[in-house]
Amino acid sequence: MALPFDELANLVRSRRTHMMVDRERPVPNDIVDQLCELATWAPNHKRTWPWRFAHLSGPARGRLGEAFADDMLERQFGDDVKQAKTRTKYMRTPSILVVASAAHDNETLHDENRDAVSASVQTLLLGATALGLATFWSTPSLSDCARARQLCGFDPTDTITAVIYMGWATTTVRAPTRPTPQIRHIIT
């Protein structure tokens, strides 16, 4: 059975990045589990299953901020203000979902893994929108975040692709207009 195109198009167009959420209402683990399972249906060319997920709530969100900030401090990245903000910013929503991509020895497959994980994140964000959750896809300040990877239970070679803020939306956000895509239709 096919989903009517208009329903899918409306869902895609209604997904907005924002953090206007009920900060007191947790996102249940079973809903996060459903979203992560949905994410694994993204295309994955060589079936490497590269996605890695870690859901942080409660005080664990603060521990994530500490881990990222400590990595920044060790690498002498960012000033004191940026490091201090990093220590607290993950408390802005009730749930944080960290998504990583598994490394691969083959350079092409390594890149394809990241692409598959990015597609999985979009799938997850659409599912969250359908459930009434607000989301904000962020990335860490550093590409190599050893302490944050360890906290999340990821392998040392995994790359954190997304840090997703999640909570129950308290409002809707109007979509900005989009430019018309430039499409070349080549027939010969």
Summary of the structure (lengths in Angstrom):
residues: 188
radius of gyration: 17.8
end to end distance: 34.8
largest distance: 59.7
contacts: 536
relative contact order: 0.23
helix: 43%
strand: 18%
